[in-house]
Amino acid sequence: MSGIQQIHEVGAKALQWLHAHRDGFRLEDDPSPEVGMLDRFQPLGELALISKVIFREGVAGSQQASLARSLLDFAWHELLDSGHRLLEGQRREPLSPAPMEVYLPFKELGYQHQGLEAAVRLNHRLGSWGRLEVRPTRRLGIATVERRFGLAASLPEDEAFRRTWLAGRPEPWTVEGHTGYDITHTVFHLTDWGQSPEGLPPETAEYLALWLPVWLDDWLDLKRWDLLGELLVVDACLPEPTLDADAWRGFAAAQQPDGAMPALLGMPGGDPETVFDLVYHPTLVAAFASALAVSRSLSDLSSAASA
């Protein structure tokens, strides 16, 4: 199997698993007050984001595109009650940006709820909204979502970026798990989830081009598949991606025959709900990384052929 074929197969199998296990995305009807009802919304927002990337890149086959659309329809109409659950969450937690963050990719794909949009715009006017204490990378993400939603940024995006770990380009050997995820999401926000590699400042792109291969090797050796998948996405977001063959071979080998991708080492045990909660994210990341990497591979081939 060639490199592009292998990468494509990773995404196709991941989508098949996600569709087959779509009931795992269901929201709790009566969530614990200690947890809050918005925590379970995040997987649905991630599902919408990855589906948006799949449609945008246009490299999915007809079966993949059909599965992605089916998942979106199921998530929006069945799980989110056509947006009413998000409105309920916004009313319960008026300062939370989570309903807006989850809703936006659905809105950009044609799903709308006017009541939720009105509630978000009303709550955004509160002074407390912009003072919500979050990690710098999350603040950058909120700023980009506000812009796409048509709201004034609580903090300008360039200032939000300057507060992130990646903006300082610190010693690369200090990277660990939490920092790794901060790096990947900073890149996702700056490039609009891989759509605009030019969104990376030149010095940041150079820093990543130098050190990303080392980090890929590290997380491959550790068999941290979730973070490795996100770093493969980062590679595809660079102006000149490497599409690291060794990392992709190791990542593909970790994927299960049914398409599930473990987060760490091998597949976890437990009841189906527990297993879903542990592997849905790395499986979504596998679909995300596959779509971007295949798109960049084909673009590079096209450029070489026309040179």
C-alpha positions in Angstrom: 0.0 0.0 0.0 1.5 3.4 -1.0 1.8 6.3 1.4 -1.2 8.2 0.2 -3.3 5.0 0.1 -2.3 4.2 3.6 -3.1 7.6 4.9 -6.5 7.6 3.1 -7.3 4.2 4.5 -6.7 5.5 8.1 -9.3 8.2 7.6 -11.8 6.0 5.9 -11.7 3.3 8.6 -11.9 6.0 11.3 -15.1 7.4 9.9 -16.6 4.0 9.6 -15.9 3.3 13.3 -17.3 6.7 14.3 -20.5 6.2 12.3 -21.0 2.6 13.7 -20.6 3.9 17.3 -22.4 7.2 16.9 -24.7 6.5 19.8 -21.7 7.0 22.0 -21.9 10.8 21.4 -25.3 10.9 23.2 -25.7 13.7 25.8 -26.8 12.9 29.3 -30.4 13.8 30.0 -29.7 14.7 33.7 -25.9 15.4 34.0 -24.3 15.7 37.4 -24.2 19.3 38.8 -20.5 18.7 39.6 -19.7 18.0 36.0 -22.1 20.3 34.2 -24.0 19.7 31.0 -21.6 21.3 28.6 -18.7 18.8 29.0 -20.5 16.3 26.8 -21.0 18.9 24.0 -17.3 19.1 23.2 -17.2 15.8 21.3 -20.0 16.9 19.1 -18.2 20.2 18.3 -15.1 18.2 17.4 -17.1 15.9 15.2 -18.5 19.0 13.3 -15.1 20.5 12.9 -13.5 17.4 11.5 -16.5 16.9 9.2 -16.1 20.5 8.0 -12.4 19.7 7.2 -13.3 16.6 5.3 -15.8 18.5 3.1 -13.5 21.4 2.7 -10.5 19.4 1.5 -12.6 17.4 -1.0 -10.4 14.3 -0.9 -12.9 12.0 0.8 -14.6 9.4 -1.4 -18.4 9.4 -1.8 -18.8 6.8 1.0 -16.7 8.9 3.4 -18.7 12.1 2.5 -22.0 10.2 3.0 -20.9 8.9 6.4 -19.7 12.4 7.5 -23.0 14.0 6.5 -25.0 11.2 8.2 -23.0 11.8 11.4 -23.6 15.5 11.2 -27.4 15.1 10.7 -27.5 12.6 13.6 -25.5 14.9 15.9 -27.5 18.0 15.1 -31.1 16.7 14.9 -31.0 13.7 17.2 -28.4 14.6 19.8 -28.6 18.4 19.9 -32.3 18.5 19.2 -31.7 20.8 16.2 -29.7 23.2 18.5 -32.2 23.4 21.4 -29.8 21.5 23.7 -27.1 24.1 23.0 -29.6 26.9 23.8 -30.4 25.1 27.1 -26.7 24.9 27.9 -26.2 28.6 27.2 -29.0 29.5 29.5 -27.7 27.4 32.3 -24.1 28.6 31.9 -24.4 32.1 30.4 -20.7 32.9 30.6 -19.5 29.7 28.9 -18.3 30.0 25.3 -18.8 26.2 24.8 -22.2 26.5 23.1 -20.9 29.0 20.7 -17.7 27.0 20.0 -19.8 23.8 19.4 -22.4 25.6 17.3 -20.1 27.5 15.0 -18.9 24.6 12.7 -22.5 23.4 12.5 -23.6 26.9 11.5 -20.8 27.0 8.9 -22.1 23.8 7.4 -25.7 25.0 7.1 -27.3 24.1 10.5 -28.8 27.1 12.3 -30.6 28.1 15.5 -31.6 31.7 15.7 -32.5 31.6 19.4 -29.0 30.3 20.3 -27.3 33.0 18.2 -29.4 35.7 19.9 -28.4 34.2 23.4 -24.7 34.1 22.5 -24.8 37.7 21.3 -26.6 38.9 24.4 -24.3 37.1 26.8 -21.2 38.2 24.9 -22.0 41.8 26.0 -21.5 40.9 29.7 -18.2 42.1 31.2 -17.7 38.7 32.7 -17.6 37.0 29.4 -14.2 38.4 28.4 -12.8 37.8 31.9 -13.4 34.1 31.9 -10.1 32.6 33.1 -8.8 30.0 30.6 -5.5 28.8 29.3 -3.9 31.0 26.7 -4.5 28.5 23.9 -8.1 28.4 24.7 -8.3 32.2 24.8 -6.8 32.2 21.3 -9.4 29.7 20.2 -12.2 31.8 21.7 -10.9 34.8 19.8 -10.9 33.0 16.5 -14.4 31.7 17.1 -15.7 35.2 18.0 -14.3 36.5 14.8 -15.9 33.8 12.7 -19.2 34.3 14.6 -19.1 38.1 13.9 -18.4 39.2 17.4 -15.7 41.6 18.7 -12.8 39.6 20.1 -12.6 39.5 23.9 -8.8 39.7 23.4 -7.2 40.5 20.0 -6.0 37.3 18.3 -2.4 38.6 18.0 -2.3 39.3 21.7 -3.9 36.0 22.5 -1.2 34.2 20.4 1.6 36.1 22.1 0.5 34.6 25.4 0.8 31.0 24.2 3.7 28.7 24.8 4.4 28.3 21.1 4.7 32.0 20.5 7.8 32.2 22.8 9.5 29.3 21.0 10.9 27.9 24.2 13.4 25.1 24.6 11.9 22.3 22.6 13.0 19.6 25.0 10.7 21.0 27.7 7.6 19.8 25.7 5.4 17.3 27.6 1.8 16.1 27.2 -0.1 19.2 28.1 2.3 21.5 26.3 2.0 19.2 23.2 -1.7 19.7 23.0 -1.3 23.5 23.5 1.1 23.5 20.6 -1.2 21.6 18.3 -4.3 23.7 19.1 -2.4 26.9 18.7 -1.5 25.8 15.2 -5.1 24.7 14.5 -6.4 28.1 15.5 -3.8 30.1 13.6 -4.4 28.2 10.4 -8.2 27.8 10.7 -7.8 24.0 11.2 -5.4 23.6 8.3 -7.1 25.8 5.8 -4.5 28.6 5.8 -0.9 27.6 6.5 0.1 31.2 5.9 -1.6 32.0 9.2 1.5 30.8 11.0 4.0 33.6 11.6 7.2 32.8 9.7 9.3 32.4 12.8 6.8 30.0 14.3 6.7 27.9 11.1 10.5 27.7 11.0 10.5 26.6 14.7 8.0 23.9 14.0 9.8 22.7 10.8 12.9 22.3 12.9 11.5 20.5 15.9 8.3 18.8 14.8 10.2 15.8 13.4 11.8 15.3 16.8 8.5 15.4 18.6 7.0 13.0 16.1 9.7 10.5 16.8 9.3 11.0 20.6 5.5 10.4 20.6 5.8 7.5 18.2 8.3 5.8 20.5 5.9 6.5 23.4 3.0 5.2 21.4 0.9 8.2 22.4 -1.3 7.9 19.4 -3.7 10.7 20.2 -1.0 13.3 20.5 0.9 11.8 17.6 -2.2 12.2 15.4 -2.5 15.9 16.4 1.2 16.4 15.6 0.6 14.8 12.2 -2.1 17.4 11.6 0.3 20.1 12.6 2.8 18.8 10.0 0.0 19.0 7.4 -0.6 22.6 8.5 3.0 23.7 7.7 3.8 25.6 4.6 6.1 22.7 3.6 4.8 19.5 5.4 7.1 16.5 5.7 4.2 13.9 5.7 6.6 11.8 7.8 6.5 8.3 6.4 7.7 6.5 9.6 5.2 8.4 11.8 2.4 7.6 9.5 3.3 3.9 9.2 3.4 3.6 13.0 0.1 5.6 13.4 -1.6 3.4 10.8 -0.3 0.2 12.4 -1.8 1.2 15.8 -5.3 1.6 14.2 -7.6 -1.4 15.0 -9.1 -3.4 12.2 -12.5 -1.8 12.9 -11.1 1.7 12.6 -10.8 2.6 16.2 -7.6 4.4 17.2 -6.3 3.9 20.8 -5.1 7.0 22.7 -2.1 5.3 24.3 -0.4 1.9 23.6 -3.2 -0.5 22.8 -7.0 -0.6 23.0 -8.4 -0.2 26.5 -10.8 -2.6 28.1 -14.1 -2.0 29.8 -17.8 -1.6 28.8 -18.6 -0.1 25.4 -19.4 3.4 26.8 -16.1 3.6 28.6 -14.2 2.4 25.6 -15.9 4.9 23.4 -15.1 7.8 25.7 -11.4 6.8 25.7 -11.0 6.3 21.9 -13.5 8.6 20.2 -11.0 11.5 20.2 -8.0 9.8 18.8 -10.3 8.3 16.2 -11.6 11.7 15.2 -8.0 13.0 15.1 -7.2 10.1 12.7 -9.9 11.2 10.3 -8.7 14.8 10.6 -5.0 14.0 10.0 -5.9 11.8 7.1 -8.0 14.4 5.3 -5.4 17.1 5.6 -2.4 14.8 4.8 -4.0 13.3 1.7 -5.0 16.8 0.5 -1.5 18.1 0.9 0.0 15.0 -0.7 -2.1 15.4 -3.7 -1.4 19.1 -3.9 2.3 18.4 -3.8 2.0 15.8 -6.6 0.0 18.2 -8.7 2.6 21.0 -8.2 5.4 18.6 -9.1 3.6 17.5 -12.2 3.1 21.0 -13.4 6.6 22.2 -12.7 
